[in-house]
Amino acid sequence: MNKYMKIFKETSLFKGFSEQEILQSLACLNGNSRIYRKKEIIFNKEDRLHSIGIVLDGTLFISKEDLGGVRLIFSELITGEVIGETALRGNDQPVGYDAAAATACEILFIRIDRLVRPDQTACSLRGRIIENLFNLLLRKNEALYRKLDIVTHKNLRARIVHYLQFQAEKNRSPVFTIPFTREELAHYLSVDRSALSRELGRMKAAGIVDYSRNTFRLLQSEFIESPFK
């Protein structure tokens, strides 16, 4: 696990931990890693989660089908992010959403009962890990509200601009690469793929944005936020 130390130091699960404390925690929590192929299912909505995972490499999508069978992508998770935090509920209910590998990926899984069961001999650092997990839940909740803020725009261009502004801010640059194909971006924005492609073409012709495949550049100053100037 030493080769992943940079990732562990940056992940929210071990925020504020020294390298020695991270190694101590990993040894006590007895995690195990698994490699997934692109498009392989990590878990589905009917599964009961008993572990949380740290993405060691790759990208995965969190999604759910609506009543009409249309897949809606809630979020993408990249290296260093945490998956399956709903296992903290501990009530053996189905997770309610799907997770699949968007690229080949590797995930380190840690069983929740190694952290929260009082009858288990636990890592002395578990209190700090649990605190970090609850802070993570708060940030995930903020991300959900951000997604709702995007999809509640009735205007398609407004949805696209809002999403691209967020990606630019996240990458601290007006030039960035998104993790979605056009079809996946349509699922994320809850719009028709053909309409999305047409509107992106219009925005490119109007000089609002330039793009090549999944790499975008915001062109107009009013769409470029100050945090990454």
C-alpha positions, -999 to 999 in steps of 0.1 A, spaced: 0 0 0 30 23 2 28 30 -35 -7 46 -29 5 68 0 0 100 -20 -36 91 -27 -42 81 9 -29 114 21 -52 133 -3 -84 113 4 -109 127 28 -110 95 48 -74 102 61 -75 139 62 -50 152 88 -33 119 92 5 114 91 20 87 69 26 66 100 -10 70 111 -23 60 77 -2 28 76 -13 21 112 -50 26 102 -47 4 71 -31 -24 90 -58 -23 117 -87 -20 93 -75 -49 72 -87 -35 39 -86 -54 6 -83 -41 -29 -101 -52 -61 -96 -43 -98 -125 -38 -120 -127 -38 -158 -143 -8 -177 -181 -10 -175 -180 -37 -148 -206 -34 -121 -192 -26 -86 -226 -29 -69 -262 -24 -79 -292 -8 -62 -304 -41 -46 -270 -48 -29 -265 -43 9 -233 -25 15 -210 -35 43 -178 -17 32 -167 17 21 -141 20 -7 -113 43 -16 -107 47 -54 -70 40 -59 -71 44 -97 -96 51 -124 -131 66 -125 -166 53 -117 -201 65 -121 -229 66 -96 -263 62 -113 -299 51 -111 -327 43 -136 -359 63 -135 -394 48 -138 -390 49 -176 -358 29 -176 -336 59 -184 -303 59 -166 -295 90 -147 -259 97 -136 -257 114 -102 -219 118 -100 -185 106 -111 -159 95 -86 -122 97 -94 -89 86 -78 -88 94 -40 -126 97 -36 -147 75 -14 -175 52 -25 -202 34 -5 -204 57 25 -241 48 28 -229 16 45 -226 38 76 -264 34 79 -258 -1 92 -295 -12 87 -289 -37 59 -312 -19 35 -305 -20 -3 -282 8 -13 -307 22 -38 -283 32 -66 -257 16 -90 -220 20 -93 -200 10 -123 -165 14 -136 -163 42 -162 -127 31 -168 -106 3 -155 -102 10 -118 -89 -3 -85 -107 2 -52 -96 -5 -16 -125 -17 5 -128 -14 43 -155 -31 62 -177 -8 82 -178 -32 112 -141 -26 116 -149 10 124 -182 13 142 -190 -20 160 -184 -14 197 -178 -51 204 -148 -52 180 -113 -44 189 -109 -12 169 -81 9 156 -71 37 181 -75 62 152 -110 51 143 -126 82 160 -108 105 136 -117 83 106 -154 83 116 -153 121 120 -138 124 85 -165 101 72 -193 123 86 -176 154 71 -175 135 38 -213 129 41 -218 166 45 -198 174 14 -217 147 -6 -249 163 5 -235 196 -9 -226 179 -41 -262 166 -44 -276 201 -40 -252 213 -67 -264 186 -91 -300 196 -83 -291 232 -90 -279 222 -124 -308 200 -135 -335 223 -122 -326 248 -149 -354 245 -176 -331 260 -203 -307 235 -218 -280 260 -224 -282 271 -188 -277 235 -176 -247 231 -199 -231 264 -189 -237 257 -152 -220 222 -155 -191 235 -175 -185 264 -150 -184 239 -122 -159 217 -140 -137 248 -147 -138 258 -111 -131 222 -100 -101 221 -123 -91 257 -116 -87 263 -153 -110 274 -182 -95 244 -201 -105 210 -187 -115 174 -196 -148 160 -184 -152 123 -176 -184 118 -197 -191 108 -232 -219 128 -249 -244 101 -240 -232 100 -204 -233 138 -202 -269 137 -214 -277 112 -187 -260 134 -161 -279 166 -172 -311 147 -177 -315 158 -213 -318 143 -248 -284 134 -263 -293 149 -298 -305 181 -282 -273 183 -262 -251 178 -292 -270 205 -312 -268 230 -283 -231 224 -278 -227 230 -316 -246 263 -313 -225 274 -283 -193 266 -302 -205 286 -332 -214 315 -310 -179 316 -295 -191 307 -260 -171 274 -257 -147 254 -278 -142 216 -274 -126 186 -289 -142 153 -278 -142 156 -240 -118 185 -236 -135 219 -233 -124 256 -232 -146 284 -218 -142 314 -241 -164 342 -229 -151 361 -198 -186 361 -182 -185 323 -180 -150 322 -164 -151 323 -126 -125 341 -106 -113 312 -83 -90 299 -110 -78 332 -126 
